[in-house]
Amino acid sequence: MPETAPCGDAVQAAGEDRAPRIRALVFPCGSENGGEIHDALRHSLHVEVMGASSAEDHGRFRFARYFGGLPRVGEEGFDGAFSALLRGEGVAMVFATHDTVAEYLAPRMRAMGAHLVNGDPETAAVARRKSLTYRLFADQGWAPRVFCGPEAVPEWPAVVKPDRGQGGRGVAVVRDSWEARLATAALEEPVLMEHLPGDEVTVDCFTDRHRRLAWVGPRTRERVRAGIAMRSEVVEADAEILGIAEAINARLLMRGPWFFQLRQDREGRWKLLEVACRVAGSMVAQRARGVNLPLMAVHDFLGRDVVPLPDPRVRLVDRRIATRARLDWEFDEVFVDLDDTLVLDGRAVPGVVAFLYQCAGEGKRLHLVTRHAGEPEEALRRARIAPGLFDRIHHLRAGEPKAGVIGGRAIFVDNHFPERAAVAAARGIPVLDVDAVEFLLG
């Protein structure tokens, strides 16, 4: 967490009651950046994070409080349904995860009674369109050259991109006027601009309620999948990048996390690709080094001054796709094996331990079922697992079937296939190998 000063518990006297959590809604919540906001806020004492979506998405698996089935933004009934959700759930602040959603909500949020992070209507409108962004900064040396048509391009290749796109979607490098005409004809609102062949960086920023630029953190995009940076290296913000960030912050009314992207031209000079007034999914690179930008937005909303505390020893972040599964089975109890399931080579298996604590937090009863040769409690203690985690420990004799102690509304976790097969045949309940537990983690 980027400790804030003064804020949170730091300003509370010893023994003083903690202030109630405010409620924050992420919408739509199933995207990568929606997931990053969830992960950044889920353990905070200051905020209760909720998710909502119009389409069925991954948010249902990630958010403990999830609201689905909303009309799509701009459809009839959306404003009423969204406003009713905010008021009914006591939502104080909203994180919009898509540029179109931010643009739509910005002029309406005040009437809906909640604070939209980076919710200035004019800023949201400018950030949504490349043409407006480039026009606003046309007098700056780092603004890219934009051409009115192929006949105005002084040298090829050039680039055609959608005015209201994001990332690399719909972007085409065109090598002559014929290709440029084809590419522009394929887009509803095309922008023709100079080709920028050099290195690219994304610069994560944070502006507080005083319009102070509190954080500027560039990162590379080493490996990109579907427009998402899966591998990023943190780089230092030099004077040029800092100057660009300050200039953007001076002309656009930001408050909260935002980012912009730069790419070098043929001469190695930084040029602006886009500005976005929202959280980026790969802002996780900043959180990994101790700068939790979504949480800073919460503290700023609460009127607290924020002070980032980055760790310079974190330089590289690499990501992968995480998978969650829906188990169509209501269970009250979890039975888990000891040897090579909960404990492997004398050490606790972290994923299984995390799953057990998750289930305990949901009020489910935990059972250890084992034929361990020694005392199970001692084996648990050697692995630094408290025997009190379990509601009951079933220490079976050699050859005694595990199914004999397992009830009906339960699941069974065991690394040994014959054990799982026997329990599945006898009880008809879900049986999981160790590798499958991660699919049920929240």
Secondary structure, DSSP 8 states (H G I E B T S, - for coil): ---BTT-GGGGS-TT------EEEEEES-SSHHHHHHHHHHTT-SSEEEEEE-SS--THHHH-SSEE-----TTSTTHHHHHHHHHHHHT--EEEE-SHHHHHHHTTTHHHHTSEETT--HHHHHHHH-HHHHHHHTTTSTTS--EESSGGG-SSS-EEEEETT--TTTT-EEESSHHHHHHHHHTSSSEEEEE---S-EEEEEEEE-TT--EEEEEEEE-SEEETTEEEEEEB----HHHHHHHHHHHHHS---EEEEEEEEE-TTS-EEEEEEESS--GGGHHHHHTT--HHHHHHHHHTT--B-----TT--EEE-------------SEEEE-TBTTTEETTEE-HHHHHHHHHHHHTT-EEEEEE--SS-HHHHHHHTT--GGG-SEEEE--TT--GGGG--SSEEEE-S-HHHHHHHHHHH---EE-GGGGGGG--
